[in-house]
Amino acid sequence: MLRQLHSLPGLLAALFVVLLAVTGAILSLNPALERLATVLPAAGQISVAELTGKLAKRYPETEQIVRTPSGTLIVYFTRDGQVGADRVNPQTGETIGPYEPSSFSRWVKNLHRSLLLDTPGRAIAGITALLLVTLTISGVFLLATRMGGWRQLLQPVRGTLSQRLHIEFGRVVIIGLLLSALTGVYLSAITFELISEGIEAEPELPQQVSSGIPAATNTLAALKAMDLTQLRELVYPYPNDPDGMYSLTTEQGAGYIDQVSGEWLSYQEHDATHVFYEFIYMLHTGEGLWWLGIILGLFALAIPVMAVTGPLIWWKRHSSKPKFAANSAANTADTVILVGSESNSTWGFAKTLHDNLVQAGYRVHSAPMNQLASNYRSAQRLFILSATYGDGDAPASAKQFFQRLEKIHQQPTFATAVLGFGDRQYPQFCGFAKKVEETLSAKGWPQLLPLDRINRQSPQEFARWGNAVGKALGSELTLVHIPTRPKTTTLTLAERVDYGVDVQAPTAVLRFIASENNTEINLISRLFKRSGLPPFDAGDLVGIIPPGSQVPRFYSLASASKDGILEICVRQHPNGLCSNFLCTLPIGGNIEAFIQLNPDFRPASGKAPIVLISAGTGIGPLMGFIRHNWAHHPMYLYWGGRSPQSDFLYEPELNTYLKDKRLTELNAVFSRTNDRAYVQDKISLDGEKLRKLIKSDAQILVCGGRDMANSIMTALNDILAPLDISVVTLKVQGRYREDVY
């Protein structure tokens, strides 16, 4: 419901919101430009009476003096029968120049307020402002849910480029947009008299004035007591009118002044409603707060970006839900697949499972988890594939699942298997799928397979789960699902360093350059003196397509594109299709690869210490972080290998980095020596030192296998116990980051 509340107004109002945003950004410049061209006297420096005295010589037929919220002083006058208006210097009364409002600004203002359509346009503008309020509020709640709670709002964002741009821009400008939208709605309500502006209480019009010769304006007591900085408007009486009077409006109120005695004839303070109206008007326009106008204008410029990325996200989500062929009815199917998805990506995996089961001869019914039926008459097995939304919450297509499940009391005749999709970087990794599995188990539903989880939509992990499903069914089942594959780049192996043969762990550091065959890329690189590589940083991932397979394998990058090479560290596995291909690739050999950004796995900016922990090839991205540590931030590396003689990865480079202070301390341990130890053992031994580093706001980055990462987490939790915190606490603070596999 929340997503629909956000998406529908956005799609309906996108064009109008962009129009109001762009025109609002243009208008936001006016107060600042006006402020630059304005001379502002200090408070108490000059009175209204003094000003009128200085103006009397140059403008003997003054009709009106207006002071704008930005401080511009305008004199309206008659000269030789012609009406004119000048901007004047308030300190000297000298003419600055004619007052000529910009016709372009006036046109933009009308476009902003009424879309050049008068009353109907004002109504559309008001409704658009109201929709923008809905968009901003629903967007905040959606963001909090997506990020896993309000405390996670400022954490790094994952997703497609459109998603990242939409969220990053949104959370920067959300307060400004909400302020502009709310004040716009208020002013629109004033326009249509839905609420009061608070000006009904006009000062009482005097019935009698003093008789006699009008006094000079610079002698009038009321004007002498009025500071110029409080002036809004002074209207002069008609010449030679014995019943005339001055009309004076200030920031505090308005009234009439006797032209003979100079005393107040009547005065009415602005009521609280009008004061509030003027405050809101100032917030919306920036008039009187030019710096706020500039800020709101800059914020408004984010709206076109969000108006483009928002529909792109919606369209991708809408179009990504696949169509299922041979989708049997719920009551006739022997196999049921229920899907919990937020952005429809899980549906792609479900379709792969659906199609393979149909080809194997099963009658399959696939549907959202929200459509859980009270009974599946012919079902023999139930598969639940579900993502997790936010902090362990149900995704959109599974919001009603537990409500429907509670109404089912009979024991099913079919067995269940739950597969979760998520990201290990988040504390509630596959949290909703885990709740589903625990609930089904508590209700006593038979289990076909235990809960399994897929990290970052890994095709390899999904294929592995498919093998387990095939064994459980007694059928051969190969699940090959490839999310939309990016365009690949041809890279050429330029250098390799081999390790680990003596300890039966052949490992290679491979360095690639852009292929000579990439004509377009190389032409651009020659023109701009670039490497020809796609942009990436250390810690990002490269997806490599091995020959004979359509499933990419991902490796963490040990270099950045600015280094001129793409560097990875690969261990050769006996049955590893991609690792065998890479570790036997000759110099000059080519690969097809693409970059997958991984912005959450890299050191945060700042001077806090950095603790890097890995084992085996997990050292790759950590080497990239150390290599680029030219600012010499404190960096401590903990790494585990097998033998210092055979597989001490990057040993020469590490010694160099120790000497030039890019690496503060190296702690390497080996499991095939007399002092046999693993990296988690060294972590435990250095507990006191690490505790001090963590108290000094140190951040920790861990890269390597899941088992190693779990051991590191256990060791660190023991170290952190005296501080009354845990690794989960550090994760929430953004100080503990993992890239594990």
C-alpha positions in Angstrom: 0.0 0.0 0.0 2.8 2.4 0.9 4.6 1.8 -2.4 1.3 2.4 -4.3 0.8 5.6 -2.3 4.2 6.7 -3.4 4.2 5.5 -7.1 0.7 6.6 -8.2 1.0 10.3 -7.3 4.5 10.4 -8.7 3.4 9.0 -12.1 0.4 11.2 -12.2 2.1 14.5 -11.1 5.6 14.0 -12.6 5.2 16.6 -15.4 3.6 19.2 -13.1 6.0 18.6 -10.3 9.0 19.1 -12.6 7.5 22.3 -14.0 6.9 23.7 -10.5 10.4 22.6 -9.4 12.2 24.2 -12.4 10.3 27.5 -12.2 10.7 27.5 -8.4 14.4 27.1 -8.8 14.5 30.0 -11.2 12.5 32.2 -8.9 14.7 31.2 -6.0 17.5 33.3 -7.5 15.5 36.5 -7.4 15.9 37.2 -3.6 19.6 36.6 -3.8 20.1 38.7 -6.9 18.0 41.5 -5.3 20.0 41.2 -2.1 23.3 41.7 -4.0 21.9 44.9 -5.6 20.5 46.3 -2.4 22.1 48.7 0.2 21.0 47.6 3.6 21.3 50.1 6.5 21.8 48.7 10.0 18.9 48.6 12.4 18.5 52.0 14.2 20.7 53.7 11.6 18.1 55.7 9.8 14.4 56.5 10.4 11.5 56.6 7.9 11.3 60.4 8.6 15.0 60.9 7.7 14.5 58.9 4.5 11.5 60.9 3.4 13.4 64.1 4.1 16.2 63.0 1.8 13.8 62.0 -0.9 11.8 65.3 -0.8 14.3 67.2 -2.9 14.6 64.6 -5.7 11.0 63.4 -5.6 8.8 66.3 -4.6 5.7 64.5 -5.9 6.3 61.2 -4.1 3.2 59.0 -4.1 4.4 55.8 -2.4 7.5 54.3 -0.8 7.8 50.5 -0.8 10.5 48.4 0.9 10.6 44.8 -0.3 11.4 41.8 2.0 14.9 41.7 0.5 15.5 45.4 1.4 15.1 47.1 -2.0 13.7 50.6 -1.6 11.3 51.7 -4.4 9.9 55.2 -4.8 6.8 55.7 -6.9 6.4 59.3 -8.1 4.9 61.7 -10.6 7.1 64.0 -12.7 5.9 66.2 -15.5 2.6 64.4 -15.5 4.3 61.0 -15.9 4.2 58.2 -13.4 7.6 56.6 -12.6 9.3 54.3 -10.1 13.0 54.3 -9.0 15.2 52.2 -6.8 17.0 54.5 -4.3 19.8 54.3 -1.8 18.1 54.3 1.6 21.2 55.8 3.3 21.5 58.8 0.9 18.2 59.0 -0.9 20.1 59.0 -4.2 18.6 57.3 -7.3 20.2 53.9 -8.1 18.2 53.4 -11.3 14.7 52.9 -12.6 12.6 50.1 -11.1 11.8 47.8 -14.0 10.5 44.4 -12.9 11.7 41.6 -15.2 9.1 40.5 -17.7 10.7 37.1 -17.7 10.6 36.8 -14.0 6.9 37.9 -14.0 6.2 35.2 -16.7 8.0 32.5 -14.7 6.1 33.5 -11.6 2.8 33.2 -13.4 3.8 29.9 -14.8 4.8 28.7 -11.3 1.7 29.9 -9.6 -1.0 29.2 -12.2 0.6 27.4 -15.2 -0.5 30.5 -17.2 -4.1 29.2 -16.8 -5.4 31.6 -14.1 -7.8 30.0 -11.6 -7.7 26.5 -13.0 -3.9 26.6 -13.2 -3.8 27.7 -9.5 -5.9 24.7 -8.6 -3.6 22.4 -10.5 -0.6 23.9 -8.8 -2.1 23.5 -5.4 -3.1 19.8 -6.1 0.5 19.2 -7.4 1.9 20.6 -4.2 -0.4 18.3 -2.2 0.8 15.3 -4.2 4.4 16.4 -3.6 3.6 16.3 0.2 2.3 12.7 -0.3 5.4 11.8 -2.3 7.9 13.1 0.2 6.2 11.6 3.3 5.6 8.2 1.7 9.2 8.3 0.3 10.6 8.8 3.8 8.7 5.8 5.1 9.6 3.7 2.1 13.3 4.6 2.5 13.3 3.7 6.2 11.7 0.4 5.4 14.0 -0.4 2.6 17.1 0.5 4.6 16.1 -1.6 7.5 14.9 1.1 10.0 15.2 4.7 10.8 18.7 4.4 12.2 19.9 3.0 8.8 18.7 6.0 6.7 22.2 7.3 6.0 23.7 3.9 5.3 25.1 3.3 1.8 22.6 2.4 -0.9 22.6 -0.7 -3.1 20.7 -1.2 -6.3 20.6 -0.1 -9.9 21.9 3.3 -11.0 18.3 4.6 -11.1 17.6 3.4 -7.6 20.8 4.8 -6.2 20.3 8.2 -7.8 16.6 8.3 -6.7 17.4 7.5 -3.1 20.6 9.5 -2.8 19.0 12.7 -4.2 15.9 12.0 -2.2 17.4 11.7 1.2 19.6 14.8 0.6 16.7 17.1 -0.5 13.7 15.5 1.3 13.4 18.1 4.1 13.6 21.0 1.6 11.1 19.4 -0.7 8.7 18.8 2.1 9.1 22.4 3.3 8.4 23.8 -0.2 5.4 21.4 -0.7 3.8 22.1 2.7 4.2 25.9 2.3 2.9 25.7 -1.3 -0.2 23.8 -0.1 -0.8 26.5 2.6 -0.5 29.3 0.1 -2.8 27.6 -2.3 -5.3 27.2 0.5 -5.0 31.0 1.1 -5.6 31.7 -2.6 -8.9 29.7 -2.6 -9.9 31.2 0.8 -10.0 27.8 2.4 -8.1 29.4 5.3 -7.6 33.0 6.4 -4.6 35.1 5.6 -5.3 37.1 8.7 -5.8 40.6 7.2 -9.5 41.1 7.9 -8.6 43.2 10.9 -7.8 46.4 9.0 -6.9 49.6 10.9 -9.9 51.8 11.5 -10.3 54.6 9.0 -10.2 57.9 10.9 -13.3 60.1 10.7 -11.5 63.3 11.6 -8.1 64.7 10.9 -6.3 67.9 12.1 -6.8 71.0 10.2 -3.9 73.2 9.1 -0.9 73.2 6.9 0.7 69.7 6.3 4.0 69.3 8.1 7.2 68.2 6.3 7.5 64.4 6.3 10.9 64.6 8.1 9.2 66.2 11.1 6.3 63.8 11.6 6.6 62.2 15.0 5.3 58.7 14.0 7.7 58.6 11.1 10.6 59.8 13.3 9.9 56.9 15.7 9.8 54.3 13.0 13.1 52.6 12.0 13.5 52.1 8.3 14.2 48.4 8.6 10.6 48.0 9.9 9.1 49.8 6.9 6.9 47.8 4.4 4.9 50.6 2.7 4.3 54.3 3.1 1.5 55.8 1.0 1.4 59.6 0.7 -1.9 61.6 0.8 -3.1 63.4 -2.3 -1.6 66.8 -2.7 -3.7 69.7 -1.4 -6.2 67.3 0.2 -7.1 68.7 3.6 -8.6 65.4 4.7 -5.7 63.3 3.5 -3.5 61.2 5.7 -0.4 58.9 5.4 -1.0 55.1 5.3 1.9 53.3 6.9 2.5 49.5 6.9 5.3 48.0 9.0 6.3 44.5 9.9 4.3 44.7 13.1 1.1 46.4 11.9 -0.6 49.1 9.9 -2.3 52.4 10.5 -2.9 56.0 9.5 -0.9 59.1 10.4 -2.1 62.7 10.6 -0.4 64.8 7.9 -0.5 67.9 10.1 0.3 66.7 13.6 2.3 63.6 12.6 0.6 61.5 15.2 -1.1 58.1 14.8 -4.8 58.4 13.9 -5.3 54.7 14.2 -3.2 51.6 14.4 -3.8 47.9 14.1 -1.2 45.2 14.9 -1.0 42.2 12.6 -2.8 39.3 14.2 -1.0 35.9 14.7 -2.6 34.4 11.6 -1.2 37.1 9.4 2.2 36.9 11.0 2.2 33.1 10.4 1.1 33.7 6.8 4.1 36.1 6.2 6.4 33.6 7.8 5.2 30.8 5.5 5.4 33.1 2.5 9.0 33.9 3.4 9.9 30.2 3.7 8.3 29.4 0.4 9.8 32.2 -1.7 13.0 33.0 0.2 12.1 36.7 0.1 13.7 38.0 3.3 15.8 34.9 3.6 17.7 34.9 0.3 20.1 32.1 1.5 17.1 29.8 2.2 15.8 30.5 -1.3 19.1 29.4 -2.8 19.1 26.2 -0.8 15.5 25.4 -1.7 16.2 26.2 -5.3 19.1 23.7 -5.4 16.9 21.1 -3.7 14.2 21.7 -6.4 16.7 20.9 -9.1 16.8 17.3 -7.8 13.2 16.8 -8.7 13.8 16.4 -12.5 16.3 13.7 -11.7 13.9 12.0 -9.3 11.0 12.4 -11.8 13.0 10.5 -14.4 14.5 7.8 -12.1 11.2 7.2 -10.3 9.2 6.1 -13.4 12.3 4.2 -14.6 12.3 2.2 -11.3 8.5 1.7 -11.6 8.7 0.6 -15.2 11.5 -1.8 -14.5 9.6 -3.3 -11.6 6.4 -3.5 -13.6 8.0 -5.0 -16.7 10.3 -7.4 -14.8 7.5 -9.7 -13.6 7.7 -12.6 -16.1 4.8 -14.3 -17.7 4.4 -17.9 -16.7 3.6 -20.5 -19.4 1.6 -23.7 -18.6 0.6 -22.3 -15.2 -1.7 -24.9 -13.8 -4.7 -24.2 -11.7 -4.1 -24.2 -7.9 -6.4 -27.2 -7.3 -4.9 -29.4 -10.1 -1.2 -28.7 -9.6 1.1 -31.2 -8.0 3.7 -28.5 -7.4 3.0 -25.0 -6.0 5.5 -22.1 -6.1 4.7 -19.0 -4.0 6.7 -15.9 -4.5 7.4 -13.0 -2.1 9.0 -10.1 -4.1 9.3 -6.4 -3.7 10.9 -5.3 -6.9 10.0 -8.4 -9.0 13.6 -9.7 -9.2 12.6 -12.9 -7.2 10.0 -13.7 -9.9 12.8 -14.3 -12.4 14.2 -17.1 -10.2 10.7 -18.4 -9.7 10.1 -18.6 -13.4 13.3 -20.5 -13.9 12.2 -23.1 -11.3 8.7 -23.1 -12.8 9.9 -23.7 -16.4 12.3 -26.5 -15.4 9.7 -28.3 -13.3 7.2 -28.1 -16.2 9.8 -29.5 -18.6 10.4 -32.3 -16.1 6.7 -33.2 -16.4 5.3 -31.6 -13.2 2.0 -29.7 -13.1 3.1 -26.3 -11.6 1.1 -23.5 -10.2 3.0 -20.2 -9.5 1.4 -17.3 -7.6 2.3 -14.5 -5.1 2.5 -15.5 -1.5 -0.5 -13.2 -0.9 -2.6 -15.8 -2.8 -1.8 -18.7 -0.4 -4.8 -21.0 -0.7 -6.5 -22.7 2.3 -6.1 -26.0 0.4 -4.2 -27.4 -2.5 -6.0 -30.6 -3.4 -3.4 -32.2 -5.6 -0.2 -30.7 -4.3 2.7 -32.9 -3.3 5.2 -30.1 -2.7 5.2 -26.3 -2.0 8.1 -24.1 -2.8 8.3 -20.6 -1.2 10.8 -18.2 -2.8 10.9 -14.9 -0.9 12.9 -11.8 -0.6 13.1 -9.7 2.6 12.1 -6.0 2.7 13.9 -3.7 5.1 14.5 -5.0 8.6 13.1 -8.5 8.2 9.7 -7.3 6.8 7.5 -9.0 4.2 8.0 -7.8 0.6 5.0 -6.4 -1.3 3.6 -9.7 -2.7 3.8 -11.4 0.7 2.1 -8.8 3.0 -0.9 -11.0 3.6 0.8 -14.3 3.8 0.8 -14.8 7.6 -2.8 -13.7 7.9 -3.8 -16.3 5.4 -1.6 -18.9 7.0 -3.2 -18.4 10.4 -6.6 -19.4 9.0 -5.2 -22.8 7.8 -5.6 -25.4 10.6 -5.4 -28.7 8.8 -2.1 -30.4 8.3 -1.1 -30.4 4.6 -0.2 -33.5 2.7 2.6 -31.8 0.8 6.2 -31.0 1.9 7.6 -27.5 1.9 10.9 -25.8 1.0 11.7 -22.2 1.7 14.4 -20.3 -0.3 15.3 -16.8 0.9 16.9 -14.0 -1.2 18.8 -11.1 0.4 22.1 -9.4 1.1 24.5 -10.6 3.8 25.5 -7.0 4.4 22.3 -6.4 6.3 21.8 -7.7 9.8 18.4 -9.3 8.9 19.7 -11.3 6.0 16.7 -13.2 4.5 14.9 -12.4 7.8 11.4 -12.7 6.3 12.2 -16.1 4.7 13.5 -17.3 8.1 10.3 -16.2 9.8 8.3 -18.1 7.2 10.3 -21.3 7.7 10.1 -21.0 11.5 6.3 -20.5 11.3 5.7 -23.4 9.0 7.9 -25.6 11.3 6.0 -24.5 14.4 2.7 -25.5 12.7 4.1 -28.9 12.0 4.2 -28.7 8.2 6.4 -31.4 6.6 9.7 -30.2 5.2 11.1 -31.1 1.8 14.3 -29.2 2.3 15.7 -27.0 5.1 15.8 -23.2 4.7 18.4 -22.1 2.2 19.4 -18.5 1.3 20.7 -16.8 -1.8 23.1 -13.8 -1.4 22.8 -10.9 -3.8 20.9 -13.0 -6.3 23.9 -15.3 -6.9 23.3 -17.6 -9.9 25.8 -20.1 -8.5 24.0 -20.4 -5.2 20.6 -20.8 -7.0 22.0 -23.5 -9.2 23.4 -25.3 -6.1 19.9 -25.1 -4.5 18.4 -26.5 -7.7 20.7 -29.5 -7.4 19.4 -30.1 -3.9 15.8 -29.8 -5.2 16.5 -32.3 -8.0 17.9 -34.9 -5.5 14.9 -34.4 -3.2 12.5 -35.0 -6.2 14.5 -37.8 -7.7 14.7 -35.8 -11.0 17.6 -34.2 -12.8 17.1 -30.4 -12.3 19.5 -27.8 -13.5 18.4 -24.2 -12.6 20.3 -21.7 -14.6 19.0 -18.2 -14.0 20.9 -15.2 -15.1 19.5 -11.8 -14.1 19.7 -9.3 -16.9 23.3 -9.6 -18.0 25.2 -6.3 -18.6 27.2 -5.7 -21.7 30.6 -7.3 -21.4 34.1 -5.9 -22.2 36.9 -7.9 -23.7 40.0 -7.8 -21.5 43.5 -9.2 -22.2 45.7 -10.9 -19.6 48.9 -8.8 -19.3 50.6 -10.3 -16.3 50.2 -13.1 -13.8 51.9 -14.2 -10.6 51.4 -17.8 -9.4 51.4 -19.1 -5.9 50.5 -22.1 -3.8 51.4 -25.1 -6.0 53.5 -26.7 -3.2 50.6 -26.7 -0.7 47.9 -27.9 -3.2 46.3 -24.5 -3.4 47.3 -23.1 -6.8 46.5 -19.4 -6.7 47.2 -16.7 -9.2 47.2 -12.9 -9.2 45.9 -11.9 -12.6 46.3 -8.4 -14.2 44.2 -7.5 -17.2 44.2 -4.6 -19.6 41.7 -3.4 -22.2 41.8 -5.6 -25.3 43.2 -4.2 -28.5 40.0 -5.4 -30.1 37.9 -2.9 -28.2 38.3 -0.3 -31.0 35.8 2.2 -29.7 37.0 2.0 -26.1 40.7 2.3 -27.2 40.0 5.3 -29.4 38.3 7.1 -26.5 41.1 6.1 -24.2 43.7 7.5 -26.6 41.8 10.7 -26.9 41.4 11.2 -23.2 44.6 9.4 -22.1 42.5 6.8 -20.2 43.2 3.1 -19.7 40.2 2.0 -21.8 38.9 0.1 -18.8 35.3 0.6 -17.6 35.2 2.7 -14.3 35.6 0.7 -11.1 37.2 1.0 -7.6 39.0 -1.6 -5.5 36.3 -3.6 -3.7 34.0 -3.6 -6.7 33.2 -6.9 -8.4 34.0 -8.2 -11.9 31.7 -10.7 -13.5 33.5 -13.1 -15.8 31.7 -15.3 -18.3 33.8 -18.5 -18.7 33.7 -20.3 -22.0 30.8 -22.8 -22.3 28.7 -21.1 -19.7 26.2 -18.3 -19.5 26.5 -17.9 -15.7 28.9 -15.2 -14.6 31.4 -15.8 -11.7 32.2 -12.8 -9.6 35.6 -11.8 -8.2 36.6 -8.9 -5.9 38.8 -6.3 -7.6 42.2 -5.5 -6.1 42.7 -2.4 -8.3 40.9 0.7 -9.5 40.5 1.6 -13.1 42.8 4.6 -12.6 45.6 2.0 -12.0 45.4 1.1 -15.7 44.8 -2.6 -14.9 42.0 -4.8 -13.7 43.5 -7.1 -11.0 42.0 -10.2 -9.3 43.2 -12.9 -7.1 41.9 -16.4 -8.0 42.4 -19.8 -6.4 42.1 -22.8 -8.7 39.4 -25.3 -7.6 39.5 -28.9 -9.0 36.0 -28.7 -10.5 35.7 -24.9 -10.9 34.9 -24.0 -14.4 35.8 -20.4 -14.2 38.8 -20.7 -11.8 40.3 -23.4 -14.1 39.8 -21.2 -17.1 41.4 -18.2 -15.4 44.3 -20.1 -13.8 45.3 -21.7 -17.1 44.8 -18.6 -19.2 48.0 -17.7 -21.0 49.5 -14.2 -21.3 47.6 -12.5 -24.1 44.5 -14.5 -23.5 41.1 -12.8 -23.4 38.1 -12.8 -21.1 34.6 -11.4 -21.3 33.8 -9.4 -18.2 31.6 -6.7 -16.8 31.7 -4.6 -13.6 29.3 -4.8 -10.8 29.7 -1.9 -8.4 30.0 -2.7 -4.7 30.1 0.7 -3.0 29.4 -0.6 0.5 32.6 -2.6 0.7 35.3 0.0 1.0 36.8 2.1 3.8 34.7 5.1 4.8 36.3 8.5 4.6 37.9 10.0 7.7 41.0 9.5 9.8 39.8 6.6 11.9 41.9 3.4 12.0 41.1 0.7 9.5 41.4 -3.0 10.3 41.5 -5.3 7.3 40.9 -9.0 7.8 41.0 -11.8 5.2 42.3 -15.3 4.4 43.5 -16.7 1.1 42.3 -14.8 -2.0 40.2 -12.5 0.2 43.3 -10.3 0.4 42.6 -9.0 -3.1 40.4 -6.0 -2.5 42.2 -5.3 0.8 45.4 -4.9 -1.3 43.6 -2.3 -3.4 42.6 -0.3 -0.3 46.2 -0.4 1.0 47.7 0.5 -2.4 45.6 3.6 -2.6 46.2 4.7 1.0 48.4 7.6 0.1 46.9 9.7 2.9 48.6 7.2 5.3 45.5 6.5 7.4 46.3 3.8 10.0 45.8 0.4 8.4 46.2 -2.9 10.1 46.1 -6.1 8.0 45.3 -9.6 9.4 45.6 -12.3 6.8 45.8 -16.1 6.9 47.5 -18.4 4.3 49.0 -21.9 4.2 52.7 -21.6 3.8 55.0 -18.5 3.9 57.2 -20.1 1.3 54.5 -21.1 -1.1 51.4 -18.9 -0.9 52.3 -15.7 0.9 50.2 -13.6 -1.5 51.5 -10.2 -2.4 54.4 -10.5 0.0 56.8 -8.1 -2.0 54.1 -5.5 -2.3 53.1 -5.7 1.4 56.7 -5.1 2.4 56.9 -2.1 0.2 53.7 -0.7 1.7 55.0 -1.2 5.2 58.1 0.8 4.3 56.2 3.7 2.7 53.6 3.7 5.6 50.6 2.9 3.4 50.3 -0.2 5.6 50.8 0.4 9.4 51.0 -3.2 10.5 51.0 -6.7 8.9 49.8 -9.7 10.8 50.2 -12.8 8.6 49.6 -16.3 10.0 49.9 -19.7 8.3 48.2 -23.0 8.9 50.9 -25.3 7.5 53.8 -24.5 9.8 55.0 -25.6 13.2 53.2 -22.5 14.6 50.0 -23.5 12.9 47.4 -20.8 13.3 44.4 -19.3 11.5 43.6 -15.6 11.2 40.8 -15.8 13.8 43.5 -17.1 16.3 45.6 -14.0 15.7 42.5 -11.8 16.1 41.9 -13.3 19.5 45.5 -12.9 20.6 45.4 -9.2 19.7 42.1 -8.7 21.5 43.3 -5.8 23.7 44.9 -3.9 20.8 41.8 -4.4 18.7 39.6 -3.3 21.5 41.5 0.0 21.8 41.3 0.5 18.0 37.6 0.0 18.0 37.2 2.4 21.0 39.0 4.9 18.7 36.3 4.5 16.1 38.1 2.0 14.0 36.3 0.4 11.0 36.6 -3.3 10.1 36.5 -4.8 6.7 36.4 -8.6 6.3 36.8 -10.4 2.9 36.9 -14.2 2.3 34.9 -17.3 2.8 31.8 -17.5 4.9 33.2 -19.9 7.5 36.2 -17.7 8.0 34.0 -14.6 8.4 31.8 -16.4 10.9 34.9 -17.3 13.0 36.1 -13.7 12.8 32.7 -12.5 14.0 32.8 -14.9 17.0 36.3 -13.8 17.9 35.4 -10.1 17.7 32.2 -10.5 19.7 34.4 -11.9 22.5 36.7 -9.0 22.2 33.8 -6.5 22.2 32.0 -7.9 25.1 33.7 -5.7 27.7 32.6 -2.7 25.7 29.0 -3.8 25.9 28.7 -3.9 22.1 28.8 -6.5 19.4 29.6 -6.9 15.7 25.9 -6.2 15.0 26.4 -2.9 16.7 29.3 -2.1 14.5 27.3 -3.1 11.4 24.5 -0.8 12.3 27.1 2.0 12.8 28.5 1.3 9.3 31.9 0.3 10.9 31.8 -3.4 10.0 31.6 -4.3 6.4 31.9 -7.8 4.8 32.5 -9.2 1.3 32.1 -12.9 1.9 31.3 -15.9 -0.3 
